[in-house]
């Protein structure tokens, strides 16, 4: 049996759109007895995965996925419906681009922090895009700039965008070049509108899924990888309204907050969890205003498995 290498371009639940190395697109599914490695997930394969497949029906262009090749990284969140499982958002990405809005809808800092912590766990750089700047009052814009300064100081890229004002569009387009990027954020923050503006030929969210989606698959959300130009790929994820952190040890959590990571080793106790222990360097930094109170609240929320900070 001849095996071919392919790239997962789209996921609909049980069927996947696979692009071969020659550029041909197939509909693929996992073989019946497939042994999964790694975390327990509701979706064993993610967009961005490299796989080995065998042609099943050449006439109908369907294949069977025989093997998932090793990943360089992935982004995972707690499954909304099955909390003991994770949901893979994307695999093998160079960066994540998180689009957020202060209103219409509001993105909480807690939600952003959960995403950042998940990306930090796999050392995935994040660009934070504050969209719909034209909807904000001067006071609200000042609030956004204050948030931006906080996260920029932590090492995250910052961009301000507005489609009606044509603000930041060229800069937005530039951050994708020659990278595989995951685009994420709440439903309604304008991810698809931004992408349609910078890459109108893709018609994101308007294309009908290929015929294979009708093979008994019922789905309303799916991720898609788009090739913007050779070497530049975008993974457009469905809007996410909950971002539960999955499979993270509480003793490791502070490692994924850059400002807390800098203080590791400075607490009195090596196993300090930064809760109520004496001589805690992290809590002292919070009290002194060196660590933002909002970030420490996010740390406590994630630590306590409170997944509702939206």
Buried (B, 14 or more C-beta within 10 A) or exposed (E): EEBBEBBBBBBBBBBBBBBBEEEEBBBBBBEEEBEEEBEEBBBBBBBBBBBBBBBBEEEEBBBBBBBBEEBBBBBBBBBBEEEEBBBBBBBBBBBBBBBBBBEEBEBBBBBBBBBBBBBBBBEBBBBBBBBBBEBBEEEEBEEBBEBBEBBEEBEBBBBBBBBEEEBBBEEBBEBBEEBBBBBBBBEBBBBBBBBBBBBEEBEBEEEEBBEBBEEEBEEEEBBBBBBBEEEBBBBBBBBBEBBBBBEBEEEEBBBBBBBBEBBEEEBEEEEBBBEEBEEBBBBBBBEEEEBBEBBBBBBEBBBEEEBEBB
